[in-house]
């Protein structure tokens, strides 16, 4: 990209002009605002100025960047707009399904992670599949794909999720219900997802979700590394954070310390796995592969933690929030749960179509990954006519797409699982009255689509459905927020609730009654 090809001397020549603009930008903004006040409906598209582009407007909306860009996309007739970045650079954002199909499938060879994204996350994720292109990505995906067969998914539910649910998550919820304790559900779900993905992918138990909720140096360092790495995107220019990294100051010093702690544990995981290489999981497959060494194996660990911990916990978090506001949906899910055995197996979970639809609906409104950025490897033109130049960043926006009236109808703001369902005209049994109707993955790219579609999609949905059945069969999850307060959706690679999600846990009377009957 042009940003990286500028010499420091050229950049320094622009500094005086930059300072002049900073000194006068408020009056420029005021003049522009007053000149447009006569129009009946001012545009929500970001204004652009010489040299700095839309940088100041971007900075002003940094805390609500997802909503701000979503509003701009909804204001655009083509659901696409060009964001002007400093020093003449551009980023295309789109919520147009035709464009998304073009980016993720038709011309996926052109739209890659790219140098800008990979450089930003190289210190943390290295060459993991999350951060790779080309042959490096294809090779890792091929090795990983062996661990996502139906047989493996069945084993995962029985040998990992069920024990974690029975011996860790449910006892903590039970104690909170008994003691009237307020829990941060965001923290609890992240701990649960961390223990699950590490057991599944690496055969390692970090024991994050214990009754004492212990401090975990790795988890804390990982959170810091994600947060600071993500802040690099907000820099005026990559030279800013690169200079701080060179001088080892500020946030970059903090990042270096966090990554050192993270890499220390990943190295320990690799060394332990080498001693028990006969076990079969994702990490052992990489260590036994001729094309991948220990460094790649360490990168793979961090990539899978991001994919398995952050996205799944985020999806469940917003699902519980949605259900707390829609008791009618919760009751329908309970009906479906009660039709299944207490410890449902793979086939039982697969057939829970209403719960599946409810999860898809919450991810429509609150996608675990709100947007995803690619970089064009050559010149191109999107289906809506938007011109793409080589090196330009192109971002598709699932959060905005889930809020488009033209895609979801006038009731797009409603949480309504039935939009994913239709009545089965000839059900195989009385229990199967609904049939799930999926949407075009380029209209609903929550799991990406095309060649890079999420490998763990089925695994994530099975895990979430198993958690929902286990928790809802026994407990109600009640938000402990002040009246009228709603959680704030924020993005740090993946979606989170700002400040966490305080909840109270209530044991269901019918669950207690059922246990008493069973004991008698």
NUDOKOL-417136 format. One record per residue (C-alpha): residue in one letter; y, x, z. Coordinates in steps of 0.5 Angstrom, whole numbers, plus 500, padded with zeros to 3 digits. Example, Ala and Ser with C-alpha at 12.3 -4.5 7.8 and 13.67 -1.06 7.14 Angstrom:
// NUDOKOL-417136
a491525516 s498527514 
END
This chain:
// NUDOKOL-417136
x500500500 x507502499 x508502506 x504508507 x506512501 x514512504 x515519506 x519520513 x525523510 x526517506 x525512512 x530516516 x535515510 x534508511 x536508518 x543507518 x543501513 x538498518 x542499524 x548496520 x544490519 x541489526 x549489528 x551484524 x544480523 x547474528 x553473524 x549473517 x544468520 x549463523 x553463516 x546462512 x545456517 x552453516 x551453509 x545450509 x547444514 x549440509 x542439506 x538433509 x532437510 x532444511 x526448509 x521451514 x520457510 x522463513 x529466510 x529473507 x534478508 x535485504 x531491507 x528487513 x525481510 x523476515 x522481520 x527478525 x525471524 x518473525 x519477531 x523471534 x516467533 x511472535 x509468541 x507462536 x506466530 x500461528 x504455529 x510458525 x506460519 x502453519 x509449519 x511454513 x505452510 x505445511 x512445508 x510449502 x508444496 x503448494 x500450501 x502457500 x508462501 x510469500 x512472507 x517478506 x516484510 x521490511 x522495506 x520490500 x513489502 x510482501 x504478504 x502472501 x499466506 x495460503 x492454506 x490452499 x482451498 x483453491 x486459493 x481460499 x475460494 x478465489 x479470495 x473469498 x468468492 x471468485 x474474486 x471477493 x471484490 x478484489 x480482496 x477486501 x479488508 x484494505 x487500508 x492497512 x487493516 x482498517 x487503519 x490498524 x483497527 x480504526 x481507533 x477501536 x472499531 x471505527 x467503521 x463497524 x462491519 x468488522 x472493519 x468496513 x468494505 x464496499 x457500500 x459501508 x459493509 x453492504 x449496508 x451494515 x450487513 x443488510 x440491516 x443486521 x441480517 x434481519 x436479526 x438472524 x432469521 x429462524 x424465528 x429470531 x434464533 x428460536 x426467540 x434468542 x434461545 x428461549 x429468552 x436470552 x440463552 x436459557 x435464562 x443466562 x444458563 x439457568 x440463573 x447465571 x452459568 x449453572 x449456579 x456458578 x458451576 x454448582 x457452587 x464451584 x462443584 x460444592 x466448594 x471444590 x473451587 x478452581 x475456576 x478460570 x473457564 x476462559 x474468564 x467464565 x465463558 x467470556 x463473561 x457468559 x458470552 x458478553 x452477557 x448473551 x451478545 x449484549 x442482551 x441479544 x444485539 x443491544 x437489549 x443491554 x445487560 x452488562 x451483568 x458480567 x457473570 x454474577 x456470583 x461475585 x464475578 x465482579 x470487575 x467490569 x471496567 x468495560 x471488559 x477490562 x478496557 x476492551 x481486552 x486492553 x484495546 x484488543 x491486545 x494493544 x491494537 x493487535 x500489537 x500494532 x501488526 x508486530 x511493529 x517494524 x513499520 x506503521 x510509522 x513506529 x506505532 x503512529 x509516532 x507513539 x500515538 x502522536 x506523542 x501519546 x506514549 x507507551 x502502549 x499507544 x497511551 x494505554 x490504548 x487511548 x485510555 x482504554 x478506548 x476512552 x473507557 x470503551 x467508548 x464511554 x460505555 x458504548 x455511548 x451509554 x448503551 x446508545 x443513549 x439508553 x436504547 x434511544 x429511550 x426504548 x427504541 x420501540 x424494542 x427490536 x434488536 x440490532 x442496535 x435499534 x435497527 x441501526 x438507530 x432507526 x436507519 x436513515 x443511513 x446510519 x448515525 x450514532 x457514531 x456508526 x451505532 x457505537 x462502532 x456496531 x456495538 x464493538 x464489532 x458485535 x461484541 x468482538 x464477533 x459474539 x463474545 x470472543 x469467537 x463463541 x467463548 x473461544 x470455540 x467453547 x473453551 x477449546 x471444545 x471443553 x478441553 x478436547 x472433551 x476432557 x481428553 x476424550 x471421554 x468416549 x466422545 x463425551 x459419553 x456419546 x454426547 x451425553 x447419550 x444424545 x443429550 x439424554 x434423548 x432430549 x428434554 x431438559 x430444556 x431443549 x428448544 x430450537 x428443533 x431439539 x438443538 x438443531 x437435531 x443434535 x448432530 x453428534 x454434538 x454439532 x460434529 x464434535 x464442535 x466442528 x471437529 x474442535 x474448531 x477444525 x483443530 x482450534 x479455530 x476461534 x479465528 x486462526 x487466520 x484472516 x487477512 x485481506 x488486501 x488486494 x485492490 x488490484 x493485481 x491478480 x494471480 x491465485 x489459482 x496456484 x500461480 x502465486 x502473483 x498478487 x500485486 x495491488 x496493495 x499486497 x496483504 x493476502 x492471508 x488465508 x489460514 x484456517 x488453523 x493450518 x488448513 x485444519 x492440520 x493438512 x494431511 x492432504 x485435506 x483431512 x487424512 x493421516 x489421522 x488429521 x491430528 x486426532 x480429535 x474424531 x467427530 x465421526 x469424520 x463429520 x458423520 x455418516 x450412518 x443414516 x441408512 x434409513 x433413519 x426417521 x427414528 x431410532 x434416535 x437419528 x442414527 x447419524 x447424519 x451430518 x456431512 x459438512 x465440508 x466444503 x467451506 x473453502 x476447505 x473449512 x473456512 x472457520 x466461519 x469465512 x465463506 x462467500 x459473500 x462475507 x460468510 x459469518 x452472519 x451469526 x454462524 x447458526 x446463532 x453461535 x452453533 x445453537 x448457543 x454452543 x449446543 x445449548 x451451553 x453444552 x447440553 x446444560 x453443562 x454436561 x447434563 x449436570 x457437570 x463434568 x469439567 x475437569 x482440567 x486443573 x493443569 x499440572 x500433569 x503433562 x501440561 x497442555 x494449554 x498454549 x494456543 x495464542 x491469537 x489476539 x484477533 x481470536 x484464539 x485464547 x488460552 x495463555 x494464562 x486462562 x484455563 x483452570 x478447571 x474443577 x467442576 x464435578 x457434579 x455427575 x452422580 x447420575 x444427575 x444427582 x440421582 x435423577 x434429581 x432425587 x428421583 x424427581 x423430588 x421423591 
END
